[in-house]
Amino acid sequence: MTKIPKGLSDTDMLRDCKEHKSTRSLFDLADEFDDNNIQKRKRVTETKATYIDDELTTALNKELLKLKIDFYKKGIIEYQIKLKRDGDNIILYPQQKKHKN
């Protein structure tokens, strides 16, 4: 093993070091996000937003958070939200996950 000389600057220490390209550079990533890809992504997100308006989304998120806090206080951590339709009504109901032994 060779002795490491002291008092070298950063450029002197890295003079013989070759950089391996193990991660992609920002320029490589920028090629993937050209205008065509961005337009495709915008079109997909716009169709998702047409079904539920912002006020309903906010109200639903608040109620689901309250439900999650109530379950946490009861000690129920693992549950899932089920959905069923009853005529013109859409019903969301929690169901505790079953553990496999």
NORPESUL-V881143 format. One record per run of one state. SS is the DSSP state (a for helix, b for strand, c for the rest). FROM is the first residue (numbers start at 1). LEN is the number of residues. If there is no record, write none. Layout:
SS & FROM & LEN
SS & FROM & LEN
//
This chain:
c & 1 & 9
a & 10 & 4
c & 14 & 12
a & 26 & 7
c & 33 & 2
a & 35 & 15
c & 50 & 4
a & 54 & 21
c & 75 & 4
b & 79 & 8
c & 87 & 2
b & 89 & 8
c & 97 & 5
//
